[in-house]
Amino acid sequence: MKRMLTVDDLARDARFVRTRIEDAVFDPRNAVSRNRSENPFKPTDSESPDAARQLMHGIFMGEVQALEGAGRTCYDFEVGTGPDEVPYALKLDMARQCWDEARHVEISVKLTEHMGSQVGEFAEQTFLFEAACNADPILRLTGVNRALEGLAIDVFNTMRDYGDAVADPVLFFCEDWMLADEVTHVKMGSDWLRRVTADDKERQTRALEFQRTVDKLFSLGGFRGEADENPVHLARRFRQMAGFSEGEIVELVDVAAEAQREAEAMIAAAHPTVD
């Protein structure tokens, strides 16, 4: 079996259409929404059901790619302590995560149908699997388990709250259940990062810098933050449970705000007529 797959190697059927994440982040229509301080994910907004369905489909695709990424980590690296090797116990944790992600895929398919949508209605973005293609196992771990699974904590917490606000007990229960798994996945990433790099602080620093880069990119130009206009808010309590220090959470808030400012500046420069 081939090691180190690329995004182009992912198998998909005719239902799936891919788009670039940059096109979504820098879409001028998103700029209009931000400039008006609107959040289409608020339950009181008339667009919130469509926004929730689109986000649910994005969660489904993220679970598919998380399953693929964790499975690749189980296979791509030999057991050992070298820079291209991982402890056997880390492989076992990734296998456990595969089991969780497979269950999440099944739940997400059912939730998609429950919310009146279907697989393939919205496009797929492959950013999670791209982070899982890193040839350094520790950078892959921080990029996926700390950064993108961390984003999943924020998204699931937001969807759980949305289910509560619109009196949908099925959505609330399922998101609450999956949120607990995501906290475990991020905690595994936090623990293994510190264990593997305990005697190599330079490597730990590189890994955390890579995580910061991924976190900034996937704050999605204002999608995640702590302001009212940000559709997804940082779930501070759950991130603490997942091994994030208070300093790391504060830094993530700053990174999200920086990403939003940069995205809005780029949109304004490219579309000066947008109000």
N, C-alpha and C positions, 0 to 999 in steps of 0.2 A: 504494500500500500504506500502511496506517495506521502511523504512528510511535508510539512509546511505548505499547506494549500493557500491559494490566493482567493480573492473574492470571485474572480472569474471561474474558479473551480466549483463554486457552490451550485448544487443541483436545484432547479426550480421548474415547475410546470408552467403551462401557458397562462395560468391565472395571475401570475406575479409580474409586475412591471416595476422597474427600478428607476429612481430619480437621484440626483445628486443633492446632498444635504445643503450645499451652498445655495442651490436654487430656492430652497425653502426659507433659509435664514435671511437671504437678501432679496426676497420677493417684495416689490414695492407695496403690494397690498398689505403685507405685514407691517410695513412702516406706517401706513395710514392708521392701522389699528393702534399702534404704539403711540403715535402722535396725538391721538384722541384719548389716550389713557383708557382704552377699552380692554377688557379681558373677556373674550368670548366663552371662556370656560366657567364663568360665574353662573350658578343655577338660575338666576333671575334673567339672564340674557337669552333672547329668543334663539340665538345661534348655538347655545350650549349643548343641545342634544347632538347636533352634527359634530361639534368640536369634541364631545365625549366619544362619539363613535370613531372618529378619526384617531383620537389618542388611543382608544382600545385596540384598534388595528395595529397601531405602532407598537403597543405593548406586545401583541401577539408576535409580530415580526422580530421584536427584540428577544423574546423567549426562544424562538427558533434559532436565532443566531447565537444566543447564550449557550444553548444546548450544543450547537456545532462547535463553538469555541472551547467549551470545557472538555468536550470529547477530543478535540485536537490536542489540547494540552496533555491529556492522558497518554496520547500516542506519540506526539512529536518529540518528546524529550526522554533521554535515557535516565536511569536512576543513578544518582551520584551527587557529588558536591561541587562539580566544576561549573563554569559559567554557562554551559549549554546543557546542564543536567539539573535534576530536581530530586528531593527526597521522595522515597516511596510513599510516605504518609501523605505528601502533597497530592500525589496521583490519586490516592484513595479519596481525598477531599474533593477533587475534581470529578471523580466518578459519582460521588454522592450528589454533587451539584448537577450532574447530567440527569440523575433520577428526578431531582426537584424540577429542573427546567422542562423535562418531558411532561411532567404533571402540569406545569404552568401552561405549556402549549395546549394541552387538552382543555384546561379550564378556560383559557383565553378564547379558544374556538367557540366554546359554548356561550361565553359572555358576549362575543361578537354577534352571535345569532340572537341571544337574549335582548340585545340592544338594537336589533333591527338592521344589522349589517351582514356582510358576508366576506369570507376570505377573498382577497384580491380587489375589493372595492376601492381601496386606497393603495398608493404606491409603496414600495419597499425602499428603505434607505439602509445601506449595509455598514454603517459606521461601527456598530458593535463588533462585527466579525473582522473588520479592518484592524481594530485594536487587538484582536485575538490572533493576528497574523505576525505579531512581533517575534523576531527570532530569539530575543532574550527572554527567558521564562519569567524573570522578575519584572521586567517592563510589561510583559503581557499580563502578569498578575495584577500590577498596579493599574494598568490601563483598563482592564476589564473588571476585576473584582472590587477595586477601590473607587475608580472613577465612574464607570458606566453602571455597575451594579448599585453604586451610590446614587446615581441619577434615578435608577429604578426605585430605590427607597422613596425618593421625593415624589416620583410619579404615582406610585401605588398609594402613598399616603394621601395625595391629592384626589385620586380616584375614589378612595375609600370615603373621604369626606364628601365628595360629590354624591356618592351613592346614598349617604346619610341625608344630605340636604334635599335630594329629590325623592326621598322615601322609597328607595330601591334596596330592600334587604338582601337580595341576591348579589347585586354588585358590591354592596358593603361587605358582606361576609367573604366573598371570594377574594376581594382586594386585601382585606385584613389577613386572610390566610396566607396569601402569597407574600405580603409584606414581611411576615415573620420569617419566611425563607430567605428573603433578600437581605435582611439584617444578618442572618447566619452567613450568607455568601460574602458579604462585605467584611464581616468579622474574620472569616478565614483568610481573606486577602490581607487584612491588617496584621493578623498574627504571623502569617508566613513571610510577609515582607520583613518584619522585624527579626524573625528567627533566622532566615537565610542570610540576611545582611548584617547580622549582629557583629561580625568581625570584619566587615567591609563597609565602612561608613561612606566611602566614595560611591560605591555601587548603590547604596541606599539613597544617597542624595540624587544620583541620576534618575533613579526610579521615581522619586517624589517629584522631580522636575518634569518627567514625562507625564505623570499623573496630572500635574497642574496644567500642562498643555492640553491634555484630553478634557479635563474639567472645563477649561476655558472654551474650547471648541464646542462642547456639548452643553454649555449653558444656552446655546442656540440663539445668541443675540437678543436675549430678553425673555426667552421661554421660561427660564428658571431664575428665580431671585427671591427677594423678600418684599418687594413693593406690591401694591394692590394690582397694578397692571400686569404683573408676571403671572401667567397661568399656573405655573408649578412653583410652589414654595419649598424652601429647604426644610426638611424634617429634622430639626436639631436633636430632639430627644432620641430618635431612632438612630441617628448617626453616632451619637455618643455610645449607644448600646453596641454599635458595630465597630467600635474601636477608634473613632475619631476624637482627637483632643479638642478642647475648646479653641485653641489657637488655630488648628486646622480648619475648623468650621468657620471661624472669622475670616480666614484667608480665602475660603471657598466663596463666602459672601462677596468679598472684594473682587475675586476673579469673575464672578457672575456679573457684577456691576460693570466691571471693565469691559467684558465681552459685549454687554448691551450698548455701552457708549460707543465702542468701536463699530458695531454693526449699524447703529443709527447714523454715525458719521459717514460710513461708506454708502449707505442708502441715500442720504441727503446729497452726497457728491454725485452719485450716479443718476439720481432722479430729483433734480432741484425744484421741479414743479409740484412735487407731492406736498400737500398741506398736512 
